[in-house]
């Protein structure tokens, strides 16, 4: 199973950036689920006084979700694709939001942070070394910092694996092919199949040194296909760590 990686993947996103927002708009719940995952960070006081990182911001949909849940926070949004960033920058943002052209791996080499929370949507299955990126994220977070990962990560159920393949073959890949981006959307299909299941990624977070790692399902047709992963760094006395903003956490392998 050949996947796009590094510069090849960034170039594929560059090419697809012109139609990306239109295609994601066809996915029922795409923006609603991003907003739900951002809210699950449970940032206090609308984010006042906080510095947040949107890692893998794409065209800014995840940044918008983060801004809506924390309208008073300062947000740094980064992405490896120049084309996706151009689309994000063409939108209207408050001065406290800024965008940087960086790969996830480059974050540790620049003077950014520390951050009070990190939001990463649809990122980790696309990086070559997720453990290295998790280590960089952990180093960038303040003690007690919060992490929310919104990701295509299958439950482990054969039914959810089959549903994902059916949706990709019947809708996602044909729609992407019409826009000239067949390779990217075949990568999307295959990358999800190859990535950690939800229990596996939650365990990866724990192995990376995060505490309280848990997987929480999203609603609708993506239940069992997309999860929010929540975790924190050590040494926090601020706020609860054992629940989400819209219900108790669920780490079951099938949903």
N, C-alpha and C positions, 0 to 999 in steps of 0.2 A: 504494500500500500504506500505509494509515493505521495508525500505531502510537500506543499510549498513551505519554504523556510526563509528566514532572514531577508536578504535583499530581494529575492524572488517574490516573497510574499508581500513585501512593501510595494514593489512595483505593480503587483496584481491589484492591490488596494488603490494605488494611484490611478490605475486605469478604470477601476470600477467606481471611483468616487463620484462621477457625474450622475450616476443612477442609483447610488446606494440608498439615499433617503427614500426614493420612490419605492424601491423594492422592500425595504424594511417596513414601510407603511402598509404593505400588503399582509403583514404578519399580525393577526389579531392579538392584541395584548403586548406587543413589543415595547412600546413606550410605557404602558401601565406597569409592566413587570420590572422595567428599569427603575421606575419611581418607587415601586414597592421595596426593591432591594436597597435603594438609597435610604429610604425611611428606616430600614432595619438596622442602620448604623446607630440610631437613637441619639443623634447629636443634640445636645442641650441648647436651649435659648436661641434656636434658629441658626446655630453655628457662630454666634457672636464671639469674637476673639480667637476663633479657630483657623488653622491653616490646613486645607484639605488637598489631597492629590487625587486627580482622576487619571488613572494609569491605563493607557490605551483608549484615548477619548474618541477616536474616529472623527466623525463629522459633528460631534458635540451633543448627541442625544443623551449620553450618559452624564455629560457635564450639565446639561439642562436639568436632568433628574436630580443631580446633586445640589444644584443651585436652588431648586424649588424646595428641597427638604432643609436646606441650610442657607437661607437667603442673605444672612449677615456674615457668612464665612468668606475668607480669602481662598480662592481655588486656583491651583496650578494644574493645568491639563496638558498631558504629553501624548504624542503618538509618533510612530516610526514612519508613517506615510505622509509625505508632503501634500499629496493630492487630497487626502481626507482632511488634513489640517486647513488647507485653503477653503474647503467647504465650511468648516467650522468657523473660520475667521470671517467669512462672508456674512455671518449671522450677527445679530445685535447682542452685545454682552455688557454688563456693568464693568467698571474699571477694576474691580477686585478679582476679575477672572482674567487669567492670561494663559496663552498657549505656547508650548515649546515643542520643537521638532527633535525628539529624542527617542531612542529605543529604550525598552524597559531595562536592558542590560547597562545602558549608559548612565542611568540615574545616579549610580554610586560614584561616578567620576566627576559630577558637577556639584556645585555648592547649592543644593536645594534641600529644603527641610530644615529642622525636623518637622514632621507632619503630625497632626492630631488624629487624622484618620485617612485611610486610603480606600478608594473605590476602584475596582478593576472589573470591567465588563467585557466579556468575550475576548479575554487576553491570554490566559494561561495555557490553553490548548494550542496556541499559536507560537509560543516561544520554544526555542530549542532546548533550553535547560530551565524548567520551571523551578527546580530547587534553588538554583543560583538567583533567580529573580525574587523568590520568596525571601531568601536571605537578605537581598538588597532592600526589599520592602521593610522587613523587620528592623534593619539598621536605620532606616529613614524615619520610623515611627518613634514618637516620644514614649516613655514608659507609660503603660496603660493605654496606648494608642489602639484605635479600632480599625479592623479590616473587614470589608465586605467584598466578596468576589461573586459576580453575577456571571454564570457560565453554563454553556451547554455541557452537562455532565450527566450521563444516563444513570438511572437508578440501579442498573444491574439486571433488570427484568428483561427477558427476551421479548415481551410484548412491546416495551418502550423502544427497544432497539429496532424492531420491525416497523413500528410506527414512524420513527425518524427516517428510516430508509424509504418508506413509502412516500412521505411528504417531500423528501429531497428529490426523488425520481419523478414524482408526479407534478411538483410545483416549483420548488426552489431552483433546481438545475435548469429546467426549461426556461424559467423567467430570466435567470442569469445568462443563459445562452443567447437569448434575444438581444441582450445588451452587449454581447461580445465578450462576456466574462465567464465562460463555461469553466475554465480551469480553476478560477477562484471558488466557484460554488460547488464544484466537485471536491475541492479541498475542504470546504465547510462540511460537507457530508462525511468525508473520510476522517477528518480530524476529530469529529465528535465520536465516531466509532472507536478510534484509536486512543482517545483520552481516558483518564481515570474515570471510574464510576464515582458516584457521589460519596460512598463510604471511603473509597480509596483516596480521594482528594482531601476529605476531612482528615484522614490519617496523615496525609502528606503535610498538612498545615501543622499538626501536632509535632511531627518529626522535625519540622523547620523551627520549632521553638515557640510557636504560638500557643496560647492557652484558651480553653473553652471552645475549641473548634467544633462547629456543628454545621450540618446541611439542612436547609429549610426549602421546601418545595415552592414553586410558583403555582399560580392558578391556571385554569383553562386547559387547552389542548397540550400545553407544554409541561404539564405536571408529569414528573418522572423523566423529563428531558432537560429541563433547565432548573437549576437550583441557585439559591443564595447561600454562600458559605460565609459564616461569621466567626471571627476570632479576635483575640486581643494580644497585645504584648504584656509582659509581667508588670507588677508594681503599680497597679492602679487602684485608687480608692474612690474613683468617681463613677457613680452610676451603676445600675445593675448589669450583670453579665450573663444572666441565665434565661433571658427571654427576648423576643423580638417585639417590634412595635405593633405587629398585627397578629400576635398569637404565640404560643409556645413553640420552641424549636422542635424539629423532628429529624432524627438521624436514621430513620428506617431505610433499608436498602431498596424498597419498592414502594411507589406512590401512585 
